Amino acid sequence: MRVAGPLVELEYVGGTAMYDLVSLGETGIPGEVVAISGGVVTAQSYEYTGGLAPGDVARPQGTPLSASLGPGLLGGVFDGLLRPLSGSGDWLSPGTARGVAEERAWPFVPAVSEGDRVQEGGVVGRIRDGGPVPLRVLVPPGAGGVVERVASEGGYRQEAVVAVVNGTEVRIGTTWPVRRPRPVRTRGGEREALATGQRVIDLLFPVARGGTVAVPGGFGTGKTMLLQQIAKWCDADVIVYVGCGERGNEMADVIAELSALEDPRGGGRLADRTVTIANTSNMPMMAREASIYTGATVAEYFRDMDLDVVVIADSTSRWAEALREFASRTGALPAEEGYPAGLASAIAAFYERAGAVTTLGGGQGSVTLIGAVSPPGGDLTEPVTAHTERFVRCLWTLDRDLAYARHYPALSWAGSFSRDAAALAARHAAAGDPAWSVRRDRIASVLAEADRLADLVDLIGITALPDQERVSVLAGRLVREGVLRQSALSAHDAYCGPDKAAALAEAVLAVVDRCRELVASGLPAATVETVDFGPVLRAGEEVGPHDAEGVRARREAMLTRLGDLR
């Protein structure tokens, strides 16, 4: 009836329902039903609609938009509908079939025998692939019972039936609607920190496994670089990187770096335990809208295998822009800045798919969602940023002034928060590090005091301050440069282990305490300020990622140098 960009209006003749797929035109362009009103069906197209015209045939598919899930996901690069991009040429033809490595035979090893009883989510076999991630074949949700048949050990394609449980066929791969969360037994439980290898995060604003994080920041503040660092170095089992509306050259850099980087968890390529969904800015707009749901579905698939998964969505602002554009074409009543009225609900629904869970099979898994937000002009009060902040557990705000001063990661300690910090402090204490919360509080206190004095220094100069306050300004500089600043290009400091991070924080705090003692004993602050603090400030880049002893040696040398001032 009407074609307007990705919006297609169809004559309703029955046989379709909300969120069902429809095949548009002779080329079979995939679309999804988003509204049914009277005799008109409104569909959003996931591909370019050029050439589609009123009078063309639309065929209902009778199924919702679903992702094809299987062992071939790991190491692959896909578009927003989970169609493989590797080896697909420069352009995807309209109607290209979805699928992941369906032609490959996967080495299946049965874990049950005929006559055994298994529950939904139980393991019927494993994929002996030799990769870094243990892959399992699970009983589908809603099934369970007696194993009637199980295949012998051997190679099988993804669509092959390898077991029959109470009349339900179990295949190597499976499909699942991307907009429907996969079921679990229970949610929540004991919180455990996700180690990112970035000191400012692990020391000040930690995130728990199964948590949610927003990373807002203007252009040039280092969002993509920070997210790439987390993808490279966090201790999750599987990384799902969703490039949602990103520039093509940035996605190419991400893919190249992941392929070249050695996996710190046991050699091999880091890409072998990464799923990359590349939906760049020149790809169809509504495929961008579907891409983050596709990423969440892939993450839940691996979570159900008792794995910890991190989803990195860069950026959710461009996903929200796709919602806005389509809403404007449908004539929906706009809300603030033209976004649809349901924007907050859509953002909440996405972040609700995170969580640490007990799976249907009784194991433990988690999905951690980290979403970048790109506010226009760096305006953190715009709707996407404001709504996202309401629903996340952690906020890592990137500061333009820090970025322009070449302080990376440019994470603002004044504008960020972690609602998981108290629970994770108890976890650190139980694991043998009761001083974690003390270090965090002291570092935050030093930074807050230095920020309070910064404007005063700009007005009257550092020499007009009392000596103890001059030491507070010095302390803020030492914490910023010696602990929080971290180079992504450094061989020693791109990743920082927890022992080294603790040692650096303790070293700087010990130096600050000694400086305060010297000034309290009558030594002029100007004399303390002339000391070369290089051994402490350069410790991060000069010692290895786990070399806490090397940091402590520099700490003692620095304290000895300060002691000679008496």
Summary of the structure (lengths in Angstrom):
residues: 566
radius of gyration: 26.8
end to end distance: 87.5
largest distance: 91.1
contacts: 1972
relative contact order: 0.10
helix: 37%
strand: 23%
